[in-house]
Amino acid sequence: MNRLVLLVLACAAASACSEPGPVAKGAKNTVALTPTRQPTPHANATGAPPSNRFEVRPGPALGADNPVPALPTAMLGRWGLAPMDCTSTRGDAKGLLIVGPSDLRFYESRAVPTGDVQTDERSASGTFHFTGEGQRWSKYEALQVQKDLLVRTESNPTASFTYAKCS
């Protein structure tokens, strides 16, 4: 009986993944890429804060001498790692990334670009200050719009995530 239940659940999961949704078929995640331009403080690939054994020091203060750069218009909006990230109404869209003019908003964290972030019409890269679940940390992020996808790459550890624009 247990095998039958597992088989039915596996078939249901496979069919759910193959149905079209609001996220492009090309959206996928990959990890273990070659290192990016610069190292960052310790953090995990999900963007979660570092474990308690590491102390992350804040970056330079932002202000008139070090303004927050605006993120490119091409990347503004809601982006999902999976179809349910774009359509969930229960608040459980863990792969949803909302890019605003001056921040990135993830499931349980927010990232603000520092003064060293470089931007052009379709990309932004540099150090972002994160806050979430009562903690603060900084890490390197590179974001680039490629056709209708947003590729976000981070380091320490190096990981890359491909998002599709939510409709």
N, C-alpha and C positions, 0 to 999 in steps of 0.2 A: 504494500500500500504506500509506504514512504517513497519508494522509487517512482511510483506513478505520480505522486504529488510533485516530486522534484522534476520529473519530465514535463509535466504540465506547466509548472512555473518557468522552467527554462524555455519552453516554446513561447510562452506569453512574453517573456522578457525579450526574446529574439525578435518576435513580431513587432513589439512596441518600438524597438530600436530601428526597425526598417521602415516605419511609416514616415511620410513626409511631414514636416512641421515648419515652424517659423524660422528655423535656423538652417542655413545652407548646408548641403551635403558635404562640402569641403571643410567644414569646421571639425577640427580634431586637435588632440593634444599630443605633444611629443616631449620626452624628457631626455636627459643625458646628451645634450648638444655640446658643441665645442664652447669653451669659455667666451664670454663677451668682453668688451673693452676694459672694464675696470672692476676690481673686487668691491664687495660691500660688506657691511656687518652681517653676522650670522643670522640666518632666518631660514625657514623651510620653504619648499616649493609652492605651498599654498598661499604664501604671503602672510602666514601666521607669525606672531612675534617670536623672537628667539626664546629658547628655554631660559630658565632662571639662572643658569650657570654662566651666562654671558651678560656683560653689561654693555649696552649700546649707548654711546654718547651722542647727544643732539648735535646736529650740523650747525652751520652758521645761522645767526638770526636773520630773518628776512626783514626788509625795510627799504628805505630810500636807496641805500647802497647795494642792496641785494634783493631786487624785486622778484615776486613770484611770476614766472612766465605763463602766458596764456597757452592753453593746449590748442592744437590745430582744430579748426572748424570741421575738417573731414572726419575726425574721430569722435566728435561729440555725439552722445546718445547712449542707447541701451544695447549691450552686446552680450550674447549668450554662448556658453560652451556647449550646451545641449538644448534641444527644443523646449524642455520643461522650464528652463531658466527664463525664457521669454514669456511664458504663459501662466506660471504658477500664481495663484491668488492666495496661497497659504503662508507666504513669507518664507518659503524654504528653497528659494532659488539660489543655491550655493555657488553656482557658476555664473551668476549675473554680474556683469561689470558695467557700471554707469559712469560714463566719462562726461564731466562737466567742464566748463571753461577753465576752472582753476583747481580741479581735484578729480581723483578716481575713487569710486565708491564700490566696495566689495561687500560680500555677505555680512561680515562682522567687523570690517575695518574701513578706514578712509586714508587715502594717500594724497599729499600735497607736494607739488614739485618744488624743489629748492632753486636757488638762483643759478646753480650750475647746469640746469636742464637746458639742453639745446633743442630747438624746434624748427621745423620747416612746414610746408603746407600739408604733409601727410605723415609726419613722424615727430616723436619726442623721445629724448633719452637723457638720462642722468640720475641723480640721487633724488629719491622721494622720501619724505617723512611720513611714516604711518602711525596711526593711532587706532586702537581697538581693544576691547575687553580690558580696559584699564591699563594698557601698556602702550609704550612708544618705542619705535625702532626706525631705522633708516636702511634703505637698500637701493641698489641700482635697478632701474627699470628701463627697457627700451620698448616703445610702442610704434608700430608702423601699420598704416592702412595699405593693404594690398588688394586691389579691386574692391570686392564687397566684404572682405575679411579684415579683422584687426589681429595682428600678431603681437603678443606681449611676451618679451623675453626678460628674464631676471637672472641674477647670478648669486652664487653662494647659498645653495647649490644652483647650478645652471639648469634652467628649465624654460621651455617655450610653450605657450598656450595660444591656440587659434580660436578666435571668437567670430561668430557671424552676427550681423546686425539684426536686431529684433525688428519685426515689422509692426 
